Structure formats: C-alpha cells, structure tokens
Amino acid sequence: MANWLYTELSDRSLPMVCIDARHAHAVLSQMHNKTDANDAAMLAELARTGFYRKVEIKSRIAQERRALLKAREVALKSRVNVENTIRGLLASFGLRLPKHLQTYEERIHAILKDRPVLSSAILPLLDLRAAALRQAAALSKEMVRHAKTDEACQRLMTIPGVGPVSAVTFVATIDDPRRFAKSGSVGAYLGLTSRRYQSGDIDYGGRISKRGDPMLRSTLYEAASSLLNRVKPGKGLELQRWARALKARTSRKKAVVALARKLAVLMHAIWTNGSTFQTKEA
C-alpha cells in the first residue's frame, strides 16, 4: 500500500519519503527487543539522521500500466500451468500428445478419443486454457494501444527485438528516467550485473544480483533472446554481432543476459536524449 499512502498523503501537502524496506529492516534487526514502540522510535531516528535509502514512487499512469502488465503475466502463467497439468495427467496414464497435428486442441482431442473418463477431467482444463489465451491476447492488444500513444515507447521500439510489451514494461517500471544520472546504472538497478564478494585476499564475481524488478528483467531477457536468435542479421547490427561473438566464447545464457543489460542501458539513453536507434554502416 506504499504507493497509495504516499500519493494520498502527498495530496494533503504532507512531507513524504518512502524508504527502502530492506534497508530499514537491516537497521531494525539490530535491536535486542522488538516492540512496536522500539520500531517507531528507530524509524523516527532514521528520519531524523537521514540514514535511509529513498525509494521513488511511480506515477499513477505507470501504476496503471503495471497493473495491466501484471494481469497479462497472470493470464500467460495460467495457460502454462494448465498445459503442465494436462501433460502430467496424460503422462500418469502413459499418454503423450501426438506431434503430427498442428494445433494444441487437435492433439488433445485426438488423444482423448474413446476415453470418456479422462475427457471429463481434461476438456474443462482445455476451456480454461482457451480463456487464458483470449484474456492474454486482449491485454496484449491494450499494451499495443498504450505503446502507440506514448512517444517514448515509439522511440524505444526502433531498437531491434524491442516490441510494444517490452517498451511499455520499461517505461512503466522506470517511470522517470531522470532518476538515473548515468544510463549505465540501469543495468545494476534491474539486477542484470554480476555480484561481487571482496574480503582480504578474496575477490571474485558471481551471478547476476537479480535485485531489480523481475517482470522487466524477464521481459528484457526475452527481447535480448529475440534479438540474438530471431532478428535477421542486417548491415550494421552491431548488437547482434557482439552478442553472437560473446555466445561463441561463453554460453548462450550469458550472452543473452549481457545483451539484456546492454538493451536496458541503450533504452534509457534513447529515452533521455530523445533519439531513435540508428544502425551504423559497416
């Protein structure tokens, strides 16, 4: 409820600051006795000394777009859950979906032929899958409408691999690009940079931190994967060539993650300077 409380109290001309809950928890955990009174006293001390990390609150339109994106994500996950359930039920009877038929529905109906009991359990799930697909398509169409009416989204979609959903997710999550003094900071904000551990003679880097927004991080991963594998190679497409060279040296997953970080930095730079993606001639 932090967004709603912040907005409502700010509208009443009250000075409001939203602090990082993880930072506050780390400080409050140092108290020997946890009581409501001690928590309030410690939070007041944080406010007095300024020993806190401020969290930016998203605008109303960003929150509304995030709600649409979350609804779409739930619809897509519902479809996957239903398909996994159907596959598990069929596997328990030693059945596999035939591959010679084109559509998913045709495969299900073919395997359920002359199996009335199994049909009574799986056909309702098939209806749930169809409903989830319809809702996901409707929400995706709404995302396209938002992208067409947003000037920043239009410029972001000039980047290969970045579509309406990716652009809307980026704009709705970042909300205000002026939050970052440098575009390079966006990668760390989204958890796409590697963690580091250094103590004495020990100094090594690990996996990516995954500290940022998981929805945008997964969306950028999909956009990077599309750019790496699906976008046709074109003259001057340095991003794709760079990612494919990295893939040859390391692995596909590392190359996609690195490309997702580059996309995040590039999208922020294009958003802030008002430009569009331009390829360089070889």
C-alpha positions in Angstrom: 0.0 0.0 0.0 3.0 2.3 -0.1 2.1 3.8 -3.4 -1.4 4.6 -2.4 -0.4 6.0 1.0 2.4 8.1 -0.4 0.1 9.6 -3.1 -2.9 10.3 -0.7 -0.7 11.9 2.0 1.3 13.9 -0.6 -2.0 15.3 -1.9 -2.7 16.6 1.6 0.6 18.6 1.5 2.4 16.4 3.9 6.1 15.9 3.5 6.5 12.2 2.4 9.5 10.0 2.0 9.3 6.3 1.1 12.4 4.4 2.4 13.8 1.1 1.3 12.2 -1.6 3.4 15.3 -3.9 3.2 17.5 -1.1 4.5 15.1 -0.3 7.3 14.8 -4.0 8.2 18.6 -4.3 8.4 18.7 -1.4 10.9 15.7 -2.5 13.0 17.1 -6.1 13.3 19.9 -4.7 15.5 17.5 -4.1 18.3 17.5 -6.7 21.1 13.8 -6.2 21.9 11.4 -5.9 19.0 8.3 -3.9 20.0 6.1 -1.5 18.1 7.4 1.3 20.3 11.0 0.4 19.6 10.3 0.1 15.8 8.6 3.5 15.8 11.5 5.1 17.7 14.1 3.6 15.4 12.2 4.7 12.3 12.0 8.2 13.7 15.7 8.2 14.3 16.3 7.1 10.7 14.2 10.0 9.5 16.0 12.5 11.8 19.5 11.4 10.8 18.7 10.8 7.2 20.3 7.3 7.4 17.9 5.7 4.9 17.7 5.0 1.2 14.8 6.8 -0.6 12.5 4.8 -2.9 10.9 6.6 -5.8 7.2 6.2 -6.1 5.8 5.6 -9.5 3.2 7.9 -11.2 -0.4 7.0 -11.5 -0.2 6.1 -15.2 2.9 3.9 -14.5 1.0 2.1 -11.8 -2.0 1.5 -14.1 0.3 0.2 -16.8 2.0 -2.1 -14.3 -1.4 -3.4 -13.3 -2.2 -4.3 -17.0 1.2 -6.0 -17.3 0.7 -8.0 -14.1 -2.7 -9.1 -15.3 -1.2 -10.2 -18.6 1.5 -12.1 -16.8 -1.0 -13.9 -14.7 -3.0 -14.9 -17.8 0.1 -16.3 -19.5 1.2 -18.2 -16.4 -2.3 -19.7 -16.1 -2.0 -21.0 -19.7 1.3 -22.6 -18.8 0.0 -24.1 -15.6 -3.0 -25.6 -17.4 -0.8 -27.1 -20.1 1.6 -28.6 -17.5 -1.4 -30.1 -15.6 -2.8 -31.7 -18.8 0.6 -33.1 -19.7 1.0 -34.5 -16.2 -2.4 -36.1 -16.2 -1.8 -37.7 -19.6 1.7 -38.9 -18.5 0.2 -40.7 -15.5 -1.7 -42.9 -18.0 1.4 -43.3 -20.2 0.0 -41.0 -22.9 1.9 -38.4 -25.0 0.5 -35.8 -27.2 0.8 -36.6 -30.9 3.1 -34.4 -33.0 1.6 -34.9 -36.4 -1.3 -32.5 -35.7 -0.9 -28.7 -35.9 -3.0 -27.2 -33.1 -2.8 -28.0 -29.4 -6.6 -28.6 -29.3 -6.4 -31.1 -32.2 -3.7 -33.1 -30.3 -5.8 -33.1 -27.1 -9.0 -34.2 -28.8 -7.1 -36.9 -30.8 -5.6 -38.5 -27.7 -8.9 -38.3 -25.7 -10.8 -40.2 -28.4 -12.6 -43.2 -26.8 -11.5 -42.1 -23.3 -14.7 -40.6 -21.8 -13.5 -40.5 -18.2 -10.2 -38.8 -19.0 -12.1 -36.4 -21.3 -14.3 -35.3 -18.4 -11.2 -34.2 -16.5 -9.1 -32.6 -19.3 -11.7 -30.9 -21.5 -12.6 -28.4 -18.8 -8.9 -27.6 -18.5 -8.8 -27.1 -22.2 -11.5 -24.4 -21.9 -9.5 -22.7 -19.1 -6.5 -22.6 -21.4 -8.6 -21.1 -24.2 -10.0 -18.4 -21.8 -6.5 -17.6 -20.6 -5.2 -17.2 -24.2 -8.1 -14.9 -25.0 -7.5 -12.7 -22.0 -3.8 -12.6 -22.6 -4.4 -11.5 -26.2 -6.8 -8.8 -25.1 -4.3 -7.4 -22.6 -1.5 -7.6 -25.2 -3.7 -5.5 -27.5 -4.2 -3.0 -24.7 -0.4 -2.8 -24.3 -0.1 -2.1 -28.1 -2.6 0.7 -27.7 -0.5 2.3 -24.9 2.7 1.9 -26.9 1.2 3.7 -29.9 0.1 6.7 -27.9 3.4 7.0 -26.0 6.2 8.9 -27.7 8.9 7.3 -25.6 7.6 3.8 -26.4 7.6 4.6 -30.1 11.3 5.6 -30.0 12.2 2.5 -27.9 10.6 0.2 -30.4 13.0 1.3 -33.1 15.5 -1.0 -31.3 15.6 -4.4 -32.9 14.0 -7.0 -30.6 12.0 -4.5 -28.6 8.3 -4.7 -29.1 5.3 -2.9 -27.6 5.2 -5.0 -24.4 8.9 -4.6 -23.8 8.7 -0.8 -24.4 5.6 -0.4 -22.2 7.2 -2.5 -19.4 10.4 -0.5 -19.5 8.6 2.9 -19.4 6.2 1.8 -16.7 8.9 0.4 -14.5 11.5 3.2 -14.8 8.7 5.8 -15.0 11.1 8.8 -14.6 14.4 8.4 -16.5 15.9 11.3 -14.6 16.2 9.0 -11.6 19.5 7.8 -13.0 22.4 10.1 -13.6 24.0 7.6 -15.9 22.4 5.1 -18.3 24.9 2.5 -17.1 23.2 2.5 -13.7 20.0 1.0 -15.1 21.6 -2.5 -15.6 22.5 -2.6 -11.9 19.1 -1.3 -10.9 17.4 -4.2 -12.7 19.7 -6.8 -11.2 21.5 -7.6 -14.5 25.0 -7.0 -13.3 27.1 -9.6 -11.5 27.5 -9.6 -7.8 30.9 -9.2 -6.2 32.5 -10.5 -3.0 35.7 -9.0 -1.7 37.3 -9.6 1.6 41.1 -9.5 2.2 42.8 -11.7 -0.4 39.4 -13.0 -1.7 37.9 -11.1 -4.6 35.5 -12.7 -7.1 32.4 -12.0 -9.0 29.3 -14.2 -9.1 26.0 -14.5 -10.8 23.8 -11.5 -11.5 22.2 -10.0 -8.4 18.5 -10.2 -9.6 17.8 -7.4 -7.2 15.7 -5.4 -9.6 12.1 -5.8 -10.9 11.7 -9.4 -12.1 9.0 -8.5 -14.6 11.2 -6.1 -16.5 14.2 -8.3 -16.2 12.4 -11.3 -17.7 11.0 -9.0 -20.5 14.4 -7.7 -21.4 15.7 -11.3 -21.4 13.0 -12.2 -23.9 13.8 -9.2 -26.0 17.5 -10.0 -26.0 16.8 -13.6 -26.9 14.7 -12.4 -29.8 17.4 -10.1 -31.0 20.0 -12.8 -30.7 18.1 -15.6 -32.4 15.1 -14.3 -34.4 16.0 -10.9 -35.8 17.5 -11.3 -39.3 21.1 -10.2 -39.5 21.4 -6.8 -41.1 24.1 -4.4 -42.1 25.4 -2.5 -39.1 23.5 -4.5 -36.5 26.4 -4.3 -34.0 24.4 -5.5 -31.0 23.6 -8.9 -32.6 27.1 -9.4 -33.8 28.5 -8.6 -30.4 26.1 -10.9 -28.6 26.9 -13.8 -31.1 30.6 -13.3 -30.6 30.1 -13.5 -26.8 27.9 -16.6 -27.2 30.7 -18.3 -29.1 33.2 -17.5 -26.3 31.0 -18.3 -23.3 27.4 -19.6 -23.5 24.0 -18.7 -24.9 22.5 -17.8 -21.5 25.4 -15.5 -20.5 25.3 -13.8 -23.9 21.5 -13.2 -23.6 21.9 -11.7 -20.1 24.7 -9.5 -21.2 22.7 -8.3 -24.2 19.7 -7.7 -21.9 21.8 -5.4 -19.8 23.0 -3.6 -23.0 19.4 -3.2 -24.1 18.5 -1.6 -20.8 21.3 0.9 -21.0 20.5 1.7 -24.6 16.8 2.1 -24.0 17.4 4.6 -21.1 19.9 6.5 -23.3 17.4 6.8 -26.2 14.6 7.8 -23.8 16.6 10.6 -22.2 18.3 12.1 -25.3 15.1 11.9 -27.4 16.8 10.0 -30.2 16.0 6.7 -32.0 18.0 3.6 -32.7 20.4 4.1 -35.6 22.5 1.4 -37.2 26.0 2.2 -38.4 27.1 1.3 -41.8 29.8 -1.4 -41.9 
